[in-house]
Amino acid sequence: MGNALEILKALVAYNGEATLNELVRSSSFTGTEVNETLESLHARGLVEPKQGEEWGLTAKGYEVVEALEKLDREKVAKILRTLPTGEGFYFYRDIGQYTGKMASSLSEFHKILDEIEDKSIQFHLDNGDFERWLIHVGDEYLAARVREIASSNLEYTVLRSAILEAVGRRLETFALLLG
């Protein structure tokens, strides 16, 4: 995935749009490698074809590049680590009503968040539990994003979707950085 990071950075250097030939000249990859990487980035919604042979960054692509510039591999590894017993996120419906679900990593948190009942989402959003756990994991950026989403006064099913998208994008950004 190192190719993807280099291509995204090259697109930024070209003010967000470049032809296939420009990207080949500004990278260490062949035309085939650049084309395959662009197709992969397009499938993820990070770039889109423009007129002719031009490719451009999408809004999501710019967001990923911006996030990547603020991260380092060590911090990402810390955020993505599997937490020891007792430090995971335990999903509850209410005080004393454990759902039996526990996430010991950010990727597990994302998976369970997609499956857990709305009552649990409501309980944890109302108490700020998601943000506190994300700060504990080391991802202050994602904690702030979840806090922002939680304060939007939307229905819990809509809030769940927005949080899932934010966590999913963050995991995708980390995957690009770690290659």
Residue, then its C-alpha position, 0 to 999 in steps of 0.5 A: m500500500g506504499n504505492a497508494l501513499e506515494i500516489l496520493k502525495a503526488l496528486v497533492a503536489y499537482n494541486g489535486e489533479a494529474t495525468l497518469n503520465e505525470l504520476v508515473r514521472s513523479s513516482s518510482f512506479t511503472g505505468t501499470e503500477v500507477n494505473e493499478t494503484l489509481e484503480s484501487l484508490h478509486a475503489r476506496g473513494l479516494v480518487e476519481p477519474k477526470q477528463g481524459e487521462e486525468w485523475g483527481l483527489t476526492a474530498k475523502g482523499y484530501e481528508v485521508v492525506e491530511a490525516l496521514e500528514k499528522l500521523d506517524r507509524e509508532k502512534v498508529a501502531k499504538i492506536l491499532r494494538t490489541l489492548p490487554t484484558g480489562e482495557g477493552f471497550y465493554f458494551y452495555r445497554d445500561i448500568g449493570q446490563y452488559t451485552g456480552k460484547m467487548a472490543s479489544s482493538l479499534s477494528e473490533f470496536h468498528k465491527i461490534l459497533d455495526e452489530i450492537e443494538d441501538k440501546s447500547i449506542q444510546f447509552h454510551l453516547d449519552n455518557g461519553d464512553f466512546e470518546r473516553w475509550l478512544i482517548h485511552v487508546g491514543d486516538e484523540y482525533l477520532a475521539a473529537r470526531v465522535r464527540e462532534i457526531a454525538s452532539s449533532n442530535l440525530e437519531y441513534t441509527v444515524l449516529r451509528s452510521a456516522i460513527l461507523e463511517a468515521v472509524g472506518r475512514r480512520l482504519e483505512t487511513f491507518a492501513l494506507l500509512l502502514g502499507 
